[in-house]
Amino acid sequence: MDRLDNTVRPYAWGSTTAIPRLLGVEPTGEPQAEMWMGAHPGAPSRTARGTLAEVIEADPERELGAATVAKFGPRLPFLLKLLAAGAPLSLQVHPDLTQARQGYEDEERRGIPIDAGHRNYKDANHKPELICALTEFDGLCGFRDPVQAAGLLDALGVDSLKPYVDLLHARPEEAALREVLTAILTADHDAMAHTVAEAAAACTRLGGEHTPYAGIAHHYPGDPGVIAAMLLNHVRLQPGEALFLGAGIPHAYLSGLGVEIMANSDNVLRCGLTPKHVDVPELLRIVRFEAGDPGVLRPEAAPDGEEVYETPIDEFRLSRYVLPEGTTAHDLTRATPQILLCTSGSVRAGEHDLTPGRSVFVPAGEKAEVSGAGTVFRATVVV
């Protein structure tokens, strides 16, 4: 079992206080957006044996187990994070596995540099993800019913939004959502900036269900993503609740601290709320234009006190143990690799004492017991 020393990424949207507060350290004054736990080449966790990427590369079957290597290859299939949003992240979608492979191969064939700003596919993998709230957590997830979206836009009283309102009422669901999103993202830049400014003022005046969009517009004035965001469901998670974000589902995180886990990929197609490249034709190929409930997840009880967040993919499995004072040790030994993350209290994992924000990597098959009083998240795979 290896104690992990993890990198905190200072993305501009990050909270300056949430991760330091969890860790019990003084804020630096700079944004601290994500703490990465895993073997992603961008910021692999460090151990006493070298980076976790180096440790796994040296003996994949020993660290990951034969079944994991056979199913996913000689790499850790997931990346675990603490995510602290102090401002909205970009509005985005992720491709499915087939789309990712096709997109990656196409961009490789066309010779687009892997670090080019207009490159969409950094790898050939999909990127399903799960976010579990540690604090109250606001986000956007999936399309609203078009009639509901029309009502939200119509209430603003902005004349330039009337054509979108009419389309949302007149067209079948998929066509309505596709045509309106396309129109928003391809509108004249100056005209859309003016529309966004009018809409933002109206959201501030109206309050209520319009309040989140006033906040988004404050961070991204003039961005067409502000209007696109109003097509989506606003979700407020309470601590312990989660969202699963599958392929093609437009989403954005707005504020709060959570534990996030995802397949090991960097593939993102952006819809707005960003100065980065937005490839509208490719985005429209990936987005699933289906309205529906965002599907808030709550953990399901499993044996031995484990609470599991059920998802339909195998690259990761996230669960937690809430350990009350005086709890006997729980045996977490598995034939798959694990990362254990403490988020509250004080927990002992093997020979390591874990306080909030501290984590360990457990190689496949290695004895793993946890005890103490606190909360431990467990990340592993399904084989």
NUGUBA-514732 format. One line per 10 residues: number of its first residue (from 0); their letters; for each residue x, y, z of N, C-alpha, C. Coordinates in steps of 0.001 Angstrom, whole numbers. Each point is the difference from the previous one (the first is absolute). Layout:
<vovos>
NUM) A) X/Y/Z/X/Y/Z/X/Y/Z | ...
</vovos>
This chain:
<vovos>
0) MDRLDNTVRP) 854/-1193/0/-854/1193/0/887/1238/0 | -269/919/-925/854/1179/-179/-750/1279/348 | 565/808/891/-562/1332/234/239/842/-1250 | -1020/765/-390/86/805/-1211/261/1471/326 | 905/568/-750/255/1435/34/-564/540/-1312 | -1030/832/74/-799/341/-1179/155/1458/-412 | -99/230/-1297/113/1339/-566/-1346/710/9 | 17/1273/380/-1197/849/-79/139/879/-1240 | -1020/-46/-858/27/783/-1237/-636/1374/246 | 686/1090/-422/-474/1359/320/-848/628/-1094
10) YAWGSTTAIP) -973/-731/-546/-835/563/-1051/-739/1242/513 | -247/939/-915/-536/1309/399/-1363/-95/670 | -794/-1029/-323/-1347/-115/573/13/-589/1407 | 1149/-397/494/70/-690/1279/-266/899/1194 | -529/-596/1062/-167/701/1265/1365/265/628 | 133/1123/652/1265/307/692/32/-602/1409 | -1152/-480/485/-71/-407/1409/-443/-1439/247 | -778/-616/-910/-661/-1271/322/990/-1135/247 | 973/-182/-889/968/-1089/191/918/290/1189 | 531/1218/145/782/269/1213/-790/-239/1286
20) RLLGVEPTGE) -1276/368/10/-824/-224/1194/-110/-1490/308 | -204/-810/-1028/-99/-1443/213/1318/-573/520 | 1102/487/-556/1322/-493/395/456/554/1344 | -641/1063/468/418/618/1249/1257/818/-129 | 180/652/-1185/1172/838/-228/-453/1402/-373 | 931/949/51/-323/1378/-340/-141/163/-1512 | -999/732/-460/-115/287/-1438/1196/805/-485 | 339/-190/-1260/1110/752/-600/-482/1291/-645 | -1322/137/-160/-552/1132/-733/-202/-302/-1469 | 580/-1106/-483/-154/-410/-1386/-1113/-1044/-109
30) PQAEMWMGAH) -620/-117/-1177/-1021/-1035/-172/591/-1396/174 | -717/-858/677/383/-1407/138/-1208/-813/-445 | 29/-420/-1261/-1192/-524/-664/-172/-1505/157 | 1076/-754/-232/-99/-1455/-6/1236/-618/624 | -186/-979/857/1088/-836/487/-118/-1354/-703 | 1042/-388/-734/-31/-1218/-804/617/-1158/765 | -705/-1134/-2/489/-1227/628/-55/-1115/-1033 | 1171/-469/-420/38/-1047/-1014/1309/27/-760 | -39/-544/-1217/1214/-143/-808/-122/726/-1335 | -875/1007/-62/-131/781/-1234/1337/664/-313
40) PGAPSRTARG) 456/-82/-1263/1327/562/-318/110/1495/242 | -1134/710/33/50/1436/226/426/386/1394 | -277/-844/988/376/295/1392/-147/-1272/834 | 864/-985/-240/-122/-1242/766/308/216/1477 | -723/-729/850/288/54/1432/1402/-532/252 | 613/500/1066/1360/-433/363/-69/-932/1204 | 853/-1004/6/107/-944/1102/1475/-122/386 | 263/-753/1069/1391/-235/404/752/-842/-1021 | -732/-642/-919/628/-847/-1028/128/710/-1347 | -328/1273/-63/-29/739/-1258/-1420/447/-285
50) TLAEVIEADP) -232/587/-1180/-1380/376/-323/-832/-1263/-152 | -1302/141/211/-873/-1165/-125/41/-538/-1435 | 147/880/-974/125/-454/-1391/1242/-877/-168 | 1116/396/599/1231/-795/-87/-139/-1327/727 | -649/30/1150/-197/-1227/782/-816/-1008/-799 | -1080/456/-626/-854/-902/-776/713/-484/-1254 | 710/892/-666/709/-384/-1227/1058/-1072/274 | 608/40/1175/1050/-962/336/-540/-1423/153 | -1251/-147/456/-572/-1339/189/-1520/105/14 | -621/145/-1192/-1452/229/-59/-825/-1098/676
60) ERELGAATVA) 358/-1248/-225/-812/-1080/573/106/-42/1513 | 1158/322/535/163/25/1457/-849/1113/607 | -3/1174/-608/-679/1157/574/-1500/14/-302 | -385/-409/-1212/-1385/112/-439/-764/-1319/61 | 725/-1115/-15/-633/-1310/-60/-176/-456/-1434 | 72/-1311/-215/-67/-546/-1356/-1328/314/-675 | -1101/-54/752/-1313/231/-602/-158/1448/-471 | 514/940/790/-80/1414/-389/826/263/-1254 | 1212/-565/-53/859/187/-1168/-640/-623/-1237 | -602/-1182/164/-631/-667/-1138/-1167/818/-554
70) KFGPRLPFLL) -731/659/872/-1191/741/-427/306/1408/-487 | 938/695/667/225/1420/-285/1399/316/-515 | 891/-987/7/1374/272/-387/848/344/1219 | 1302/244/-200/933/192/1126/12/1414/563 | -1166/515/325/-95/1358/539/-1169/62/968 | 59/936/937/-1106/216/916/-1159/619/-791 | -1177/-640/-40/-1055/469/-907/-724/1258/448 | 223/466/1236/-771/1135/506/920/1067/584 | -566/1196/144/647/1105/693/-970/500/1057 | 467/77/1235/-802/488/1125/430/1429/310
80) KLLAAGAPLS) -966/853/343/314/1406/266/-800/523/1187 | 554/996/655/-793/961/754/-198/1183/-928 | -1245/430/-189/-292/1106/-901/-677/1107/791 | 558/1221/-112/-505/1142/759/-291/1144/-966 | -1269/191/-323/-403/1024/-959/-374/1286/726 | 752/1059/-284/-337/1313/512/-702/843/-1034 | 40/-439/-1265/-664/650/-1126/-410/-1102/-967 | -929/265/-918/-456/-1050/-911/1121/-531/-892 | -7/-1324/-188/873/-632/-981/-643/127/-1378 | 747/-321/-1045/-544/87/-1346/-1167/-965/-179
90) LQVHPDLTQA) -965/414/-807/-1118/-845/-398/545/-986/-1020 | -189/-1315/239/732/-988/-792/-751/-1312/-119 | 475/-833/-960/-453/-1381/-135/1231/-869/-251 | -179/-1314/204/1067/-965/-254/-481/-1037/-1007 | 896/-495/-855/-392/-1001/-997/-134/-1389/611 | -714/-889/-717/32/-1399/399/1272/-634/-556 | 199/-1285/286/1262/-645/-351/211/-45/-1508 | -1040/-322/-753/129/-46/-1461/294/1376/-569 | -711/1015/469/229/1365/-474/1414/472/327 | 475/-341/1191/1346/412/404/1055/-646/-896
100) RQGYEDEERR) -157/-1287/-278/973/-691/-860/-18/570/-1405 | -1195/231/-535/-105/561/-1342/578/1408/-59 | -336/819/985/493/1376/23/1504/75/150 | 546/-839/888/1445/-12/214/733/-443/-1268 | -488/-1066/-615/656/-505/-1216/-74/1026/-1121 | -1133/699/-119/-151/1013/-1041/973/1156/208 | 126/485/1241/910/1120/252/1461/-424/-124 | 307/-1236/357/1357/-514/-224/295/-48/-1496 | -946/-504/-763/175/-129/-1454/190/1366/-647 | -686/1010/530/126/1361/-554/1208/753/537
110) GIPIDAGHRN) 746/-638/880/1243/593/496/-187/1174/940 | -1121/56/725/-221/1093/957/841/-273/1244 | 884/897/393/841/-241/1175/-841/-276/1244 | 468/-904/838/-768/-422/1168/-257/1153/953 | 890/1018/-10/-168/1141/905/-598/1221/-699 | -522/-174/-1204/-593/1122/-730/-1277/465/691 | -220/1316/23/-1162/543/671/-1312/-444/-607 | 2/-340/-1295/-1233/-415/-668/-141/-1513/-72 | 880/-720/674/-112/-1464/13/-1107/-409/969 | -895/-889/-431/-1099/-467/841/335/-1262/774
120) YKDANHKPEL) 752/-910/-612/208/-1336/563/1468/-194/361 | 277/18/1303/1367/-179/482/384/-1478/85 | -1010/-871/-7/235/-1439/125/-1179/-716/-637 | 22/-1325/23/-1039/-802/-652/-976/-598/1008 | -138/630/1162/-824/-564/1064/-1235/868/256 | -1025/-608/550/-1165/769/428/244/543/1412 | -927/881/459/222/673/1270/-1290/96/813 | -623/-1131/304/-1107/75/950/522/474/1347 | -823/682/776/466/498/1295/-1142/53/1008 | 389/41/1255/-929/41/1124/490/1057/970
130) ICALTEFDGL) -897/885/425/349/1001/1013/-871/-242/1224 | 639/-102/1167/-706/-205/1262/259/1211/884 | -1059/646/454/113/1252/755/515/-247/1410 | 977/811/418/434/60/1398/-635/1187/709 | -294/1049/-760/-761/1154/487/-1196/155/-933 | -881/947/286/-1038/296/-983/681/328/-1318 | -493/-588/-1102/719/50/-1275/-993/302/-1109 | 251/1078/-742/-881/415/-1086/589/-396/-1348 | -875/-457/-904/452/-339/-1336/-1138/48/-996 | 355/-193/-1254/-953/-134/-1092/185/-1383/-597
140) CGFRDPVQAA) -1095/-692/-327/124/-1367/-488/-1175/-375/-882 | 258/-203/-1285/-1016/-470/-916/-1028/1058/-365 | -710/-244/-1087/-968/981/-496/-1294/-11/799 | -543/1214/203/-1359/150/503/-986/-442/-1089 | -1226/-242/412/-1090/-118/-961/-50/1299/-815 | -101/-83/-1345/29/1230/-810/-1049/1035/397 | -1188/-441/406/-1035/956/409/414/729/1274 | 628/-715/931/494/636/1220/1113/994/-325 | 903/-390/-909/1082/910/-405/-576/1246/-666 | -1035/-197/-819/-642/1143/-656/-585/958/1033
150) GLLDALGVDS) -620/-546/1038/-572/848/1040/1054/805/733 | 1149/-637/273/1092/686/690/525/1159/-839 | 161/-244/-1316/499/1049/-891/-1048/1093/-225 | -1256/-403/-166/-1061/964/-298/-195/989/1145 | 183/-485/1238/-194/853/1173/991/1156/52 | 1082/-107/-736/1017/1062/12/-478/1244/-735 | -937/-165/-917/-496/1154/-748/1019/595/-947 | 916/-821/-531/1042/461/-922/-449/-337/-1423 | -219/1017/-813/-562/-201/-1342/830/-949/-855 | 1320/75/91/861/-817/-855/-42/-1478/373
160) LKPYVDLLHA) -605/-326/1138/-157/-1407/389/-1323/-589/-486 | -906/828/-525/-1316/-489/-418/79/-1110/-1056 | 902/106/-1006/78/-1103/-981/351/-1338/640 | 854/16/1042/338/-1239/685/-1212/-546/756 | -736/912/629/-1217/-410/716/-987/-654/-965 | -165/600/-1163/-942/-535/-983/445/-1376/-494 | 1284/-157/-271/524/-1299/-444/-213/-1074/1057 | 239/335/1247/-134/-982/1077/-1446/-464/152 | -939/867/-317/-1417/-376/56/-432/-780/-1247 | 561/365/-1150/-546/-481/-1271/571/-1324/-477
170) RPEEAALREV) 1228/-331/366/682/-1152/-580/-34/-1183/963 | 100/-1237/-532/157/-1163/882/1255/143/854 | 45/-730/1112/1050/195/1012/1407/34/-561 | 406/-1056/-686/1383/-67/-484/304/1132/-966 | -890/245/-938/216/1065/-981/27/1367/670 | -905/216/970/-46/1290/689/1305/296/713 | 478/-970/759/1227/209/760/1197/170/-930 | 74/-809/-1041/1117/89/-948/10/1351/-707 | -1162/423/-494/-56/1240/-779/289/1218/873 | -507/1/1219/236/1157/868/1459/56/450
180) LTAILTADHD) 575/-1126/394/1411/32/394/881/421/-1165 | -287/-519/-1184/767/388/-1189/-111/1501/-250 | -1210/535/103/-209/1432/-240/758/844/1020 | 0/-425/1253/712/745/1041/1495/40/-281 | 567/-1154/-369/1453/-101/-154/506/570/-1318 | -900/232/-967/438/539/-1300/-494/1426/-227 | -610/599/1010/-515/1367/-138/1144/1000/-155 | -315/1148/-565/975/1089/-97/536/338/1397 | 1303/123/119/633/163/1305/-490/1250/724 | -16/1123/-700/-391/1255/653/-1477/-3/378
190) AMAHTVAEAA) -832/-534/-897/-1427/-55/302/-271/-912/1198 | 709/-1135/61/-193/-917/1126/498/620/1298 | 1105/719/-52/503/657/1217/-1038/978/551 | -672/711/-902/-1056/932/430/-1177/-767/608 | -382/-1115/-632/-1090/-838/532/342/-526/1388 | 1233/-455/167/426/-534/1292/-48/1086/1069 | 418/1195/-344/-37/1102/967/-1435/303/434 | -919/37/-959/-1411/225/341/-544/-1140/855 | 331/-1229/-372/-483/-1164/738/552/-11/1420 | 1284/346/155/618/19/1324/-681/1003/910
200) AACTRLGGEH) -303/1185/-540/-688/1021/804/-1383/-490/425 | -687/-685/-912/-1327/-515/321/83/-1116/1041 | 1009/-874/-108/177/-1073/986/234/574/1393 | 802/1053/71/269/652/1284/-1280/606/574 | -789/621/-856/-1243/645/440/-1035/-1027/450 | -109/-1108/-722/-1034/-993/281/348/-888/1194 | 1276/-352/131/410/-886/1088/-632/-1375/-130 | -192/-691/1129/-623/-1318/-24/765/-977/-865 | -713/-693/-901/644/-1012/-836/957/616/-1017 | -39/1311/-164/929/683/-906/1324/362/677
210) TPYAGIAHHY) 60/-99/1312/1180/451/734/1296/-680/-442 | 21/-1326/-206/1275/-622/-404/570/594/-1288 | -880/398/-909/464/489/-1301/526/1426/91 | -513/760/965/591/1317/267/1426/-173/490 | 230/-999/859/1355/-269/487/931/-448/-1104 | -500/-857/-899/824/-447/-1129/381/1187/-877 | -967/870/-285/264/1166/-852/999/952/644 | -4/66/1324/980/842/700/1418/-466/-299 | 207/-1313/-45/1337/-547/-259/342/-21/-1486 | -1032/-105/-865/251/-116/-1443/-873/996/-765
220) PGDPGVIAAM) 230/1311/183/-834/1001/-667/82/-135/-1524 | -1156/16/-624/-46/-56/-1457/164/-1375/-599 | 248/-1023/793/260/-1344/-519/-1317/-668/-411 | -88/-552/-1228/-1238/-676/-416/-352/-1194/881 | 999/-534/712/-263/-1102/915/-976/367/1110 | -147/1287/301/-972/429/1014/-1413/-365/-450 | -307/243/-1270/-1324/-345/-525/-120/-1514/-163 | 1059/-652/-483/-27/-1457/-131/-242/-664/1352 | 575/572/1060/-160/-571/1340/-1462/-16/429 | -797/926/-514/-1406/71/400/-840/-1106/-631
230) LLNHVRLQPG) 589/-735/-941/-670/-1177/-549/168/-1217/906 | 872/101/1023/364/-1162/803/-666/12/1373 | -90/-1176/594/-493/-133/1366/1007/570/990 | -486/836/919/830/428/1118/-179/-1004/1132 | 1124/-453/582/-30/-1012/1048/762/520/1209 | -582/-177/1176/709/322/1237/118/-1287/822 | 1227/-526/85/251/-1219/765/235/341/1461 | -521/-839/877/326/75/1412/1168/-944/279 | 740/223/1082/1140/-876/290/-403/-1474/-25 | 795/-788/-714/-268/-1422/-142/-760/-361/-1257
240) EALFLGAGIP) -648/981/-653/-683/-258/-1264/979/137/-1157 | -342/-631/-1129/940/-58/-1123/-734/100/-1325 | 764/319/-1058/-475/-16/-1374/930/-858/-822 | -572/-869/-845/790/-723/-991/-186/690/-1340 | 1102/259/-694/-24/732/-1254/540/-900/-1100 | -926/-560/-780/379/-891/-1081/295/756/-1280 | 281/-739/-1065/365/592/-1277/-1143/843/-566 | 365/1155/-558/-955/836/-706/-891/860/859 | 165/-50/1323/-852/773/904/643/1354/277 | -589/1110/-443/595/1312/294/-85/295/1498
250) HAYLSGLGVE) 1074/558/534/39/252/1437/1029/1067/319 | -104/538/1203/986/933/538/-141/4/1515 | 1115/101/684/-11/174/1450/69/1495/287 | -785/460/975/-89/1428/290/707/387/1289 | -222/-747/1072/635/340/1270/-93/-1185/941 | 977/-78/926/-28/-1029/1023/1217/-901/-35 | 108/-844/1025/1111/-936/163/-531/-1417/-132 | 689/-827/-778/-440/-1371/-170/1146/-945/-300 | -302/-1286/94/895/-1065/-440/-431/-389/-1404 | 923/82/-939/-303/-341/-1391/858/-1182/-427
260) IMANSDNVLR) -610/-891/-772/742/-1121/-571/-399/-134/-1458 | 972/-343/-842/-251/-55/-1437/910/-1025/-647 | -389/-433/-1191/907/-797/-807/1187/872/-395 | 1140/-618/-176/1259/715/-216/54/574/-1414 | -570/1181/-195/-57/626/-1313/-28/1509/144 | 410/690/-1070/-57/1468/-35/-939/504/-1094 | -883/-852/-500/-840/381/-1141/-1212/825/433 | -22/1260/-429/-1061/946/354/-418/759/-1249 | -1295/68/-262/-562/877/-1026/-755/1106/729 | 412/1245/-221/-560/1124/756/-1149/659/-739
270) CGLTPKHVDV) -1006/438/791/-1165/703/-544/20/1483/312 | 815/414/962/18/1402/393/534/167/1407 | -81/1221/519/549/382/1305/1494/-265/37 | 676/385/-1065/1425/-258/-122/600/881/-1086 | 1266/408/163/697/671/-1096/633/-1009/-959 | -95/-1294/312/638/-1037/-816/-823/-300/-1247 | 581/-820/-861/-583/-350/-1290/-1344/-706/164 | -1003/430/-789/-1293/-677/-66/-194/-461/-1450 | 38/-1315/-212/-178/-594/-1321/-1479/-363/-137 | -780/918/-563/-1447/-183/-15/-428/-1242/-778
280) PELLRIVRFE) 507/-244/-1233/-442/-1209/-720/303/-1291/762 | 1177/-105/572/348/-1217/736/-811/-109/1281 | -215/1117/653/-825/6/1204/-1400/-529/-297 | -597/470/-1101/-1361/-408/-345/-63/-1478/-367 | 1120/-565/-443/51/-1435/-285/3/-830/1278 | 525/572/1080/198/-739/1246/-1186/150/957 | -621/1181/21/-1054/271/986/-1208/-909/-228 | -545/-508/1104/-1260/-733/-28/-1138/980/290 | -814/269/-1002/-1071/990/144/-1247/-684/566 | 86/-327/1284/-1088/-667/709/-227/734/1313
290) AGDPGVLRPE) -1246/378/250/-337/618/1276/-265/-1090/1033 | 258/318/1260/-274/-988/1041/475/466/1358 | -425/-743/998/426/266/1369/1495/-279/127 | 748/857/693/1452/-227/113/368/-1236/799 | -914/-546/797/261/-1268/676/989/102/1148 | -383/689/1067/867/102/1177/161/-1386/635 | 1254/-386/257/308/-1297/587/208/129/1502 | -481/-988/713/308/-138/1419/627/-1363/207 | 913/-136/939/727/-1265/131/-916/-1133/441 | 287/-1185/-541/-772/-1188/338/801/-871/964
300) AAPDGEEVYE) -666/-465/1041/681/-784/1032/454/-1339/-557 | 1240/-367/336/586/-1287/-363/501/-640/1293 | 464/-1255/-51/479/-651/1230/1144/760/669 | 118/-188/1297/1116/523/788/21/1525/64 | -1168/629/-110/-61/1449/154/375/803/-1218 | 341/-645/-1111/357/734/-1208/-1244/610/-628 | 125/1222/-504/-1067/695/-708/483/284/-1417 | -668/-557/-992/493/-10/-1378/-809/961/-872 | 700/769/-820/-625/840/-1012/-17/-805/-1309 | -1158/-543/-328/-105/-907/-1142/31/774/-1317
310) TPIDEFRLSR) 847/-453/-934/83/586/-1333/66/-1123/-1031 | -285/301/-1273/-62/-1053/-1019/1323/-286/-704 | 1121/460/557/1289/-232/-673/961/-703/963 | 1084/-536/-573/909/-852/768/1348/646/342 | 353/1105/-658/1311/612/252/162/490/1430 | -1107/276/658/88/403/1405/-1215/-478/777 | 215/-108/1297/-1077/-310/954/300/831/1234 | -919/886/371/208/871/1150/-964/-392/1114 | 537/-102/1209/-819/-280/1172/584/753/1185 | -698/-65/1123/522/656/1193/-339/-823/1237
320) YVLPEGTTAH) 783/217/1029/-255/-553/1329/-105/1171/966 | -1118/75/708/-159/992/1060/186/-752/1313 | 1151/242/653/407/-789/1160/-283/763/1284 | -942/-464/815/-235/649/1290/1073/-384/1010 | 111/790/1048/967/-271/1072/-223/-1418/534 | 1115/-730/183/-79/-1339/573/-262/-1099/-1006 | -58/333/-1306/-228/-1013/-1025/1185/-958/-73 | -305/-1291/-153/1076/-971/-203/572/168/-1400 | 1199/-525/-206/678/144/-1285/-802/-659/-1129 | -30/659/-1147/-633/-549/-1198/1087/-525/-926
330) DLTRATPQIL) -182/-1213/-505/941/-588/-951/-420/410/-1409 | 837/802/-651/-304/494/-1342/833/-689/-1073 | 645/-1096/325/865/-696/-959/-789/-396/-1249 | 559/310/-1170/-622/-344/-1287/1065/-467/-972 | -431/-716/-1028/920/-467/-1040/206/1066/-1075 | -436/1224/267/158/1120/-926/700/1149/721 | 623/920/-738/682/1132/641/-999/946/635 | 425/681/1070/-885/921/708/741/1278/380 | -740/1091/52/452/1211/681/-1011/282/1099 | 508/215/1214/-834/326/1147/254/1453/378
340) LCTSGSVRAG) -1057/781/121/86/1434/285/-833/323/1234 | 620/606/997/-716/464/1181/-551/1401/-269 | -1278/212/332/-584/1333/-174/-498/620/1300 | -15/-782/1087/-351/579/1303/526/-909/1100 | 215/580/1176/426/-781/1156/1456/-412/-83 | 308/-1126/621/1357/-550/24/-114/-1504/-162 | 630/-515/-1022/-154/-1405/-376/1375/-632/-155 | 95/-1249/401/1245/-745/-212/-224/-995/-1129 | 856/59/-1017/-40/-919/-1132/1325/-747/-32 | -57/-1301/364/1252/-731/132/866/652/1051
350) EHDLTPGRSV) 1231/372/-367/915/653/946/-43/1518/-106 | -935/529/-801/-40/1441/-254/-1175/666/722 | 286/1113/655/-1046/821/605/-445/1041/-1026 | -1285/36/-267/-541/910/-1008/-910/1035/647 | 274/1251/-297/-865/1115/373/-643/524/-1287 | -967/918/79/-703/443/-1210/931/468/-1116 | -256/-538/-1201/783/334/-1181/1192/-900/-229 | 274/-935/909/1150/-899/-139/-466/-1332/-570 | 883/-652/-767/-407/-1194/-732/1132/-1003/-110 | -365/-1251/-328/970/-1069/-215/-406/-794/-1228
360) FVPAGEKAEV) 1003/-620/-629/-219/-950/-1090/214/-1402/550 | -953/-881/-293/84/-1389/455/138/-893/-1233 | 1146/-661/-202/136/-909/-1142/-1009/-1139/57 | -293/-568/-1151/-962/-1098/-88/395/-1137/933 | -951/-482/788/220/-1144/872/689/303/1300 | 487/1227/185/709/316/1243/-993/203/1138 | 382/-476/1173/-842/124/1174/-315/1473/264 | -1297/302/207/-408/1386/233/-1084/24/1059 | 332/537/1155/-974/187/1071/-96/1473/347 | -1220/459/296/-189/1369/451/-737/-14/1334
370) SGAGTVFRAT) 367/941/848/-640/136/1300/73/1465/401 | -633/330/1128/-4/1379/470/-1391/582/-58 | -80/1325/-18/-1278/699/-53/88/1072/-1077 | -741/-189/-1077/55/953/-1093/-617/-577/-1252 | 236/656/-1126/-537/-442/-1288/1146/-307/-951 | -87/-1162/-641/1000/-435/-968/-698/-311/-1318 | 469/623/-1081/-460/-359/-1333/947/-1049/-570 | -599/-949/-698/757/-1108/-588/-210/9/-1513 | 1083/125/-750/-57/-29/-1455/689/-1258/-495 | -696/-745/-868/596/-1204/-590/-636/-209/-1374
380) VVV) 130/-1211/-554/-549/-321/-1322/-913/-1208/109 | -715/-265/-1069/-873/-1182/-79/579/-931/-1064 | 335/-1234/373/557/-969/-937/-846/-1269/7
</vovos>
